Amino acid sequence: MNKLVCSTATLLLVLSGLSFAGGAPEGELGTEDHPLRWAVQPSGDDPAAIGELATEIYELTGIHIQPMIAQTNAAILEAFEADPAAAHMSVLPALAYLAAFEQGLVEPALVGVRNSTASYEAKVVANRDAGLESLEDLAGRSFARPGPLSPSGWIVPSLMMRAAGLNPDDLSNLRDLDNHAAVIEAVYEQDVDAGALYVGGLAALAAEFDDLEDVIVVLAESASIPNEGVQFSPEVPEELRDQIVNALKQIIETPEGNELIRRLYSWDKLDSIDDSAYDPLRQLLDQAEISIQQIVH
């Protein structure tokens, strides 16, 4: 079921179920009668700020955008899958993007830059005293992760394990901790044999643990995976896409716009991206013999 709520800037459509009866109205896309629907699942502290951002885009382009806040990425995909489509634009992380692209639902436009990088890497680490040298050695060992839905802390590392011939189910004790820092601390203190986190997690704790590099050994590191970004349905005309992309790039370069977008996704900048940037993730899925649909749905 869909329900409507009002933000301070514009009307937001909250995706809270699976029904999209009626789809989008007919007419020229981007007009008041037929707004471009933007499906998002903001990771920041102020999801309703997407309404303010839509207003900023309108003031620069004259394009009417109706934001839709989704509870899950799966709900965003379902909005695109509706007939007619109930979404024309999205913000999706890499794995959900691959699932949507594979079905011909979206095409990439922008990627968010966070801490001066447009991508992240996953790292599997172990306590040196555990005597582990490779991912295959993790069988029968205890393992910590930030949580089951963490891309860099579990989803990608579990694919790396499968690609190396290890079934993650063969770990003896899988512990869910609150965050990446907790994973490193657990490995450092030998509460677990190994764990997974994003690559920058080690550097962030280096000052706290002087001997971190001596105690922690890296078993494997993933290729670079794009951060979440902005996508469009193939039915959105190129002229509209270009106007919105240019507007977003312009907005994020202003102090006020940067603060607004950081409330949604903690992005510092927006860069253009094409589908080839996702090839390393596709290769990992192939090596793990896992389909993207098995992960996303």
C-alpha positions as CSV (number, residue, x, y, z in Angstrom):
1,M,0.0,0.0,0.0
2,N,1.2,3.5,-0.8
3,K,0.5,6.4,1.6
4,L,1.1,10.1,1.2
5,V,2.8,12.3,3.7
6,C,3.6,16.0,3.5
7,S,7.1,17.4,3.9
8,T,8.0,21.1,4.3
9,A,9.0,21.4,0.7
10,T,6.8,19.1,-1.4
11,L,4.6,16.0,-1.4
12,L,6.4,12.8,-0.7
13,L,5.1,9.4,-1.7
14,V,6.1,6.7,0.9
15,L,6.6,3.3,-0.6
16,S,5.4,0.9,2.1
17,G,4.1,-2.1,0.2
18,L,3.9,-3.9,-3.1
19,S,0.8,-2.3,-4.8
20,F,1.4,0.2,-7.6
21,A,-2.1,0.1,-9.2
22,G,-2.6,2.8,-11.8
23,G,1.1,3.5,-12.2
24,A,2.2,6.9,-13.6
25,P,-0.3,9.2,-15.3
26,E,-0.1,9.8,-19.0
27,G,1.4,12.9,-20.5
28,E,4.7,14.7,-21.0
29,L,7.1,13.5,-18.3
30,G,8.4,16.2,-15.9
31,T,5.3,18.3,-16.0
32,E,3.0,19.2,-13.1
33,D,0.4,16.7,-14.3
34,H,3.1,14.0,-14.9
35,P,6.0,14.5,-12.4
36,L,9.1,12.5,-12.7
37,R,9.0,10.1,-9.7
38,W,12.2,9.7,-7.8
39,A,12.5,6.6,-5.6
40,V,15.0,6.8,-2.8
41,Q,16.0,5.2,0.5
42,P,18.1,7.9,2.2
43,S,20.9,6.7,4.5
44,G,21.2,10.1,6.2
45,D,19.5,11.7,9.2
46,D,16.9,13.6,7.4
47,P,15.1,11.6,4.7
48,A,12.4,14.3,4.2
49,A,15.2,16.6,2.8
50,I,14.7,14.8,-0.5
51,G,11.6,17.1,-0.9
52,E,13.8,20.2,-0.5
53,L,16.2,18.8,-3.1
54,A,13.4,18.2,-5.6
55,T,12.3,21.8,-5.1
56,E,15.9,23.0,-5.7
57,I,16.0,21.0,-9.0
58,Y,12.7,22.4,-10.1
59,E,13.9,26.0,-9.5
60,L,16.9,25.3,-11.7
61,T,15.2,23.3,-14.4
62,G,11.4,23.7,-14.3
63,I,11.1,19.9,-14.1
64,H,8.5,18.6,-11.6
65,I,9.8,15.8,-9.5
66,Q,7.8,13.8,-6.9
67,P,10.1,12.1,-4.4
68,M,9.2,8.7,-3.1
69,I,10.8,7.4,0.1
70,A,11.2,3.6,0.1
71,Q,11.7,1.4,3.1
72,T,13.8,-1.0,1.1
73,N,15.7,-1.2,-2.1
74,A,13.4,-4.1,-3.1
75,A,10.5,-1.6,-3.0
76,I,12.3,0.7,-5.3
77,L,12.8,-2.1,-7.8
78,E,9.2,-3.1,-7.6
79,A,8.2,0.5,-8.4
80,F,10.3,0.3,-11.6
81,E,8.8,-3.1,-12.4
82,A,5.2,-1.8,-12.2
83,D,3.3,-1.5,-15.5
84,P,3.2,1.3,-16.2
85,A,6.4,2.2,-14.2
86,A,5.7,3.9,-10.8
87,A,9.3,5.3,-10.7
88,H,11.5,7.1,-13.3
89,M,14.6,7.9,-11.2
90,S,16.3,6.3,-8.2
91,V,19.2,6.3,-5.8
92,L,20.5,2.7,-5.5
93,P,23.6,1.0,-4.1
94,A,25.7,-1.1,-6.4
95,L,24.1,-4.5,-5.8
96,A,20.5,-3.2,-6.2
97,Y,21.6,-1.2,-9.3
98,L,23.0,-4.4,-10.9
99,A,19.7,-6.2,-10.3
100,A,17.7,-3.3,-11.8
101,F,20.1,-2.9,-14.8
102,E,19.9,-6.6,-15.5
103,Q,16.2,-6.3,-16.0
104,G,16.5,-3.2,-18.2
105,L,14.9,-1.0,-15.5
106,V,17.6,1.7,-15.0
107,E,20.7,3.2,-16.5
108,P,23.4,4.9,-14.4
109,A,24.0,8.6,-14.4
110,L,25.9,9.7,-11.2
111,V,27.8,8.2,-8.3
112,G,28.2,9.8,-4.9
113,V,31.6,10.8,-3.7
114,R,32.2,10.3,0.0
115,N,35.5,11.1,1.8
116,S,37.0,12.0,-1.6
117,T,36.3,8.6,-3.2
118,A,33.4,7.3,-5.4
119,S,33.9,3.7,-4.3
120,Y,34.6,1.4,-1.4
121,E,36.5,-1.9,-0.9
122,A,35.8,-4.7,1.5
123,K,38.6,-6.3,3.5
124,V,38.7,-9.6,5.4
125,V,41.1,-9.5,8.3
126,A,42.3,-11.9,11.0
127,N,44.3,-11.8,14.2
128,R,47.8,-12.9,13.4
129,D,47.9,-15.4,16.2
130,A,44.9,-17.2,14.7
131,G,47.3,-18.6,12.1
132,L,45.1,-17.8,9.1
133,E,46.7,-17.2,5.7
134,S,43.8,-17.2,3.2
135,L,40.0,-17.1,3.0
136,E,39.9,-20.9,2.7
137,D,41.4,-21.2,6.2
138,L,38.3,-19.6,7.7
139,A,36.4,-22.9,7.7
140,G,35.6,-23.8,11.2
141,R,36.7,-20.4,12.6
142,S,34.8,-17.6,14.4
143,F,34.0,-14.5,12.4
144,A,32.6,-11.0,13.1
145,R,30.6,-8.7,10.8
146,P,28.9,-5.3,11.3
147,G,25.6,-7.0,10.3
148,P,24.1,-9.2,7.6
149,L,23.1,-6.3,5.3
150,S,26.4,-4.5,5.3
151,P,27.8,-4.5,1.8
152,S,31.5,-4.1,2.8
153,G,31.1,-5.9,6.1
154,W,29.4,-9.0,4.9
155,I,27.7,-9.2,1.5
156,V,30.8,-8.6,-0.6
157,P,33.1,-10.6,1.8
158,S,30.7,-13.6,1.7
159,L,31.0,-13.4,-2.1
160,M,34.7,-13.3,-1.8
161,M,34.6,-16.5,0.3
162,R,32.4,-18.3,-2.2
163,A,34.8,-17.2,-5.0
164,A,37.6,-18.8,-3.0
165,G,35.7,-22.0,-2.6
166,L,34.5,-21.5,1.0
167,N,30.8,-21.7,1.9
168,P,30.1,-19.0,4.5
169,D,28.0,-21.5,6.3
170,D,31.2,-23.3,7.2
171,L,32.2,-20.5,9.6
172,S,31.9,-21.9,13.1
173,N,30.6,-18.8,14.9
174,L,29.2,-15.8,13.0
175,R,28.8,-12.8,15.3
176,D,26.9,-9.6,14.4
177,L,28.4,-6.5,16.0
178,D,27.2,-2.9,16.0
179,N,29.7,-1.4,13.5
180,H,33.0,-1.8,11.7
181,A,35.1,-0.5,14.6
182,A,33.6,-3.2,16.8
183,V,34.6,-5.8,14.3
184,I,38.2,-4.7,14.4
185,E,38.2,-4.5,18.2
186,A,36.9,-8.0,18.4
187,V,39.6,-9.3,16.0
188,Y,42.3,-7.4,17.8
189,E,41.2,-8.7,21.2
190,Q,41.0,-12.2,19.8
191,D,37.3,-12.4,20.7
192,V,37.0,-13.8,17.2
193,D,39.5,-15.2,14.7
194,A,38.6,-13.0,11.8
195,G,36.2,-10.4,10.5
196,A,35.2,-8.1,7.6
197,L,34.9,-4.3,7.2
198,Y,35.4,-1.5,4.7
199,V,39.1,-0.8,3.8
200,G,39.2,2.6,5.6
201,G,38.2,0.9,8.9
202,L,41.7,-0.1,9.8
203,A,43.2,3.3,9.2
204,A,40.5,4.9,11.3
205,L,41.5,2.9,14.3
206,A,45.3,3.0,13.8
207,A,45.7,5.8,16.3
208,E,43.8,3.9,19.0
209,F,45.8,0.7,18.7
210,D,49.5,1.5,18.2
211,D,50.3,-2.1,17.2
212,L,47.3,-2.7,15.0
213,E,49.3,-3.5,11.9
214,D,51.4,-6.0,13.9
215,V,48.3,-7.8,15.3
216,I,46.0,-7.7,12.3
217,V,46.7,-9.5,9.0
218,V,44.8,-8.9,5.8
219,L,43.5,-12.1,4.2
220,A,41.8,-10.6,1.2
221,E,40.6,-7.2,-0.3
222,S,37.9,-6.7,-2.9
223,A,38.1,-4.7,-6.0
224,S,36.6,-1.2,-5.9
225,I,32.8,-1.1,-5.9
226,P,30.9,2.1,-6.7
227,N,29.1,4.0,-4.0
228,E,25.3,4.5,-4.3
229,G,24.3,6.8,-7.1
230,V,21.6,8.3,-9.3
231,Q,19.9,6.3,-12.0
232,F,17.2,6.9,-14.6
233,S,14.6,4.7,-16.3
234,P,15.3,4.3,-20.0
235,E,12.0,6.0,-20.7
236,V,13.3,9.3,-19.3
237,P,14.4,11.5,-22.3
238,E,18.1,12.3,-22.5
239,E,17.3,16.1,-22.4
240,L,15.6,15.7,-19.0
241,R,18.4,13.5,-17.6
242,D,21.0,16.0,-18.6
243,Q,19.1,18.9,-17.0
244,I,18.7,17.0,-13.7
245,V,22.3,15.7,-13.7
246,N,23.6,19.2,-14.3
247,A,21.3,20.7,-11.6
248,L,22.4,18.1,-9.0
249,K,26.1,18.8,-9.8
250,Q,25.4,22.5,-9.5
251,I,23.5,22.2,-6.2
252,I,26.1,20.1,-4.4
253,E,28.8,22.6,-5.3
254,T,27.1,25.3,-3.2
255,P,27.5,25.4,0.6
256,E,23.8,25.2,1.1
257,G,23.2,22.5,-1.4
258,N,26.1,20.4,-0.1
259,E,24.7,20.6,3.4
260,L,21.3,19.6,2.0
261,I,22.6,16.5,0.1
262,R,24.8,15.5,3.0
263,R,21.6,15.2,5.2
264,L,20.4,12.6,2.7
265,Y,23.5,10.6,1.7
266,S,26.7,12.2,3.2
267,W,28.0,12.8,-0.3
268,D,30.7,15.5,-0.8
269,K,30.4,15.5,-4.6
270,L,28.6,13.8,-7.5
271,D,30.6,12.3,-10.5
272,S,29.3,10.9,-13.8
273,I,29.5,7.1,-14.0
274,D,28.8,4.5,-16.7
275,D,27.9,0.8,-16.4
276,S,31.5,-0.4,-16.9
277,A,32.3,0.8,-13.4
278,Y,30.2,-2.1,-12.0
279,D,32.1,-4.8,-14.0
280,P,34.4,-5.8,-11.0
281,L,31.3,-6.6,-9.0
282,R,29.8,-8.6,-11.8
283,Q,33.1,-10.6,-12.0
284,L,32.9,-11.3,-8.3
285,L,29.4,-12.6,-8.6
286,D,30.4,-14.8,-11.5
287,Q,33.4,-16.2,-9.5
288,A,31.1,-16.8,-6.5
289,E,28.5,-18.5,-8.8
290,I,25.8,-16.4,-7.3
291,S,23.2,-14.4,-9.3
292,I,22.4,-10.8,-8.3
293,Q,18.7,-11.7,-8.0
294,Q,19.6,-14.2,-5.2
295,I,21.1,-11.4,-3.2
296,V,18.7,-8.5,-3.8
297,H,15.4,-10.5,-3.6
